[in-house]
Amino acid sequence: MNIDPRIMKSLLQLQLMPSLDLNGYENVLSSTDGQNGSSMFDSLLQQYMAGGTGATSISNIPASPGLSPLEALGGGLAPMLRATGLESDVASASGTAFEAYIQDAAAKYGVDPALIKAVIHTESSYNPLAESSAGAKGLMQLMDGTARGLGVANSFDPQQNIEGGTKFLAYLMRKYEGNEQAALAAYNAGPGRVDRAGIKSDGDFGGLLHLLPSETQRYVAKVQRAKELYDGSI
């Protein structure tokens, strides 16, 4: 199967670049249509692939847990991004306006800046005004009670939010002795849920993954994939 790298790059850019709509932080091309769970992006890619001679249908690609059809094509986004030279575009989408806040928080709390960027990317797509239906706010999506406990007076203030979210992330990394998957699961589902599942390390995470909500399982995988990209851009 031959895919024009220029077209693939354009499709990848459409999928990865955060929406500019400040009223909602979902990437429009990644949102589901509410009927069959497929995204507009997958539909566009399907149409492109079906239009070429000998193209392979996405429906014929073996499904992999936690992976979208696009990721199944190439064993993850990172290799495809490297092949198309899109890593620099991901770096530019990381929100240069927040770079100083990220670096300051990373240095203050000893957290990898690539991990902070990956969490922001996954939580809010770099929209400082993002607010979930559950009430989580800002770049790293802090609930009001959590924000108060972290000393964040205004969750929509990017500097306060990034520092508070990083402080919480650092606490979780210490709690789970540097085990990133366990810490990310706790950031998403709460430490209590992770503790009740008996997860204390990344080794436990693999074996007890099924005890966590499917949303949390997808969340951890998504953050770690994003971190791979930011690792290459820092």
Solvent accessible surface area in square Angstrom, and as a share of the most:
residue,aa,sasa,rsa
1,M,123,0.55
2,N,154,0.79
3,I,42,0.21
4,D,43,0.22
5,P,85,0.54
6,R,185,0.68
7,I,71,0.36
8,M,9,0.04
9,K,66,0.28
10,S,55,0.36
11,L,15,0.08
12,L,0,0.00
13,Q,59,0.26
14,L,86,0.43
15,Q,33,0.15
16,L,25,0.12
17,M,81,0.36
18,P,25,0.16
19,S,31,0.20
20,L,170,0.85
21,D,76,0.39
22,L,106,0.53
23,N,151,0.77
24,G,32,0.31
25,Y,42,0.16
26,E,110,0.49
27,N,18,0.09
28,V,87,0.50
29,L,25,0.13
30,S,48,0.31
31,S,42,0.27
32,T,87,0.51
33,D,79,0.41
34,G,71,0.69
35,Q,166,0.74
36,N,113,0.58
37,G,51,0.49
38,S,40,0.26
39,S,15,0.10
40,M,99,0.44
41,F,0,0.00
42,D,23,0.12
43,S,46,0.30
44,L,71,0.36
45,L,0,0.00
46,Q,59,0.26
47,Q,122,0.54
48,Y,67,0.26
49,M,5,0.02
50,A,71,0.55
51,G,70,0.67
52,G,41,0.40
53,T,148,0.86
54,G,69,0.67
55,A,38,0.29
56,T,52,0.30
57,S,32,0.21
58,I,18,0.09
59,S,97,0.63
60,N,109,0.56
61,I,29,0.15
62,P,111,0.70
63,A,103,0.80
64,S,41,0.26
65,P,137,0.86
66,G,41,0.39
67,L,58,0.29
68,S,35,0.22
69,P,44,0.28
70,L,0,0.00
71,E,11,0.05
72,A,26,0.20
73,L,45,0.22
74,G,33,0.31
75,G,65,0.62
76,G,9,0.09
77,L,19,0.10
78,A,6,0.04
79,P,63,0.40
80,M,27,0.12
81,L,0,0.00
82,R,132,0.48
83,A,87,0.67
84,T,25,0.15
85,G,44,0.42
86,L,1,0.01
87,E,41,0.19
88,S,77,0.50
89,D,34,0.17
90,V,6,0.03
91,A,28,0.22
92,S,74,0.48
93,A,13,0.10
94,S,5,0.03
95,G,16,0.15
96,T,105,0.61
97,A,83,0.64
98,F,25,0.10
99,E,55,0.25
100,A,64,0.50
101,Y,71,0.27
102,I,0,0.00
103,Q,67,0.30
104,D,88,0.46
105,A,4,0.03
106,A,7,0.06
107,A,89,0.69
108,K,130,0.55
109,Y,50,0.19
110,G,69,0.66
111,V,11,0.06
112,D,60,0.31
113,P,29,0.18
114,A,0,0.00
115,L,3,0.02
116,I,0,0.00
117,K,11,0.05
118,A,0,0.00
119,V,0,0.00
120,I,0,0.00
121,H,29,0.13
122,T,24,0.14
123,E,26,0.12
124,S,0,0.00
125,S,25,0.16
126,Y,19,0.07
127,N,8,0.04
128,P,30,0.19
129,L,89,0.44
130,A,3,0.02
131,E,93,0.42
132,S,31,0.20
133,S,131,0.85
134,A,75,0.58
135,G,20,0.19
136,A,12,0.09
137,K,42,0.18
138,G,0,0.00
139,L,1,0.00
140,M,0,0.00
141,Q,19,0.08
142,L,4,0.02
143,M,87,0.39
144,D,64,0.33
145,G,43,0.41
146,T,50,0.29
147,A,3,0.03
148,R,173,0.63
149,G,69,0.67
150,L,29,0.15
151,G,67,0.64
152,V,10,0.06
153,A,99,0.77
154,N,71,0.36
155,S,11,0.07
156,F,67,0.28
157,D,45,0.23
158,P,34,0.21
159,Q,94,0.42
160,Q,64,0.28
161,N,0,0.00
162,I,0,0.00
163,E,57,0.26
164,G,2,0.02
165,G,0,0.00
166,T,0,0.00
167,K,82,0.35
168,F,35,0.15
169,L,0,0.00
170,A,4,0.03
171,Y,99,0.37
172,L,0,0.00
173,M,44,0.20
174,R,160,0.58
175,K,78,0.33
176,Y,7,0.03
177,E,150,0.67
178,G,47,0.45
179,N,29,0.15
180,E,31,0.14
181,Q,49,0.22
182,A,0,0.00
183,A,0,0.00
184,L,0,0.00
185,A,0,0.00
186,A,0,0.00
187,Y,22,0.08
188,N,45,0.23
189,A,35,0.27
190,G,22,0.21
191,P,35,0.22
192,G,34,0.33
193,R,99,0.36
194,V,0,0.00
195,D,66,0.34
196,R,185,0.67
197,A,12,0.09
198,G,35,0.34
199,I,0,0.00
200,K,151,0.64
201,S,35,0.22
202,D,48,0.25
203,G,66,0.63
204,D,49,0.25
205,F,10,0.04
206,G,56,0.54
207,G,52,0.50
208,L,51,0.25
209,L,57,0.28
210,H,130,0.58
211,L,84,0.42
212,L,8,0.04
213,P,39,0.25
214,S,67,0.43
215,E,104,0.47
216,T,2,0.01
217,Q,51,0.23
218,R,135,0.49
219,Y,17,0.07
220,V,3,0.01
221,A,33,0.26
222,K,100,0.42
223,V,0,0.00
224,Q,50,0.22
225,R,53,0.19
226,A,8,0.06
227,K,33,0.14
228,E,87,0.39
229,L,9,0.05
230,Y,1,0.00
231,D,73,0.38
232,G,54,0.52
233,S,40,0.26
234,I,108,0.55
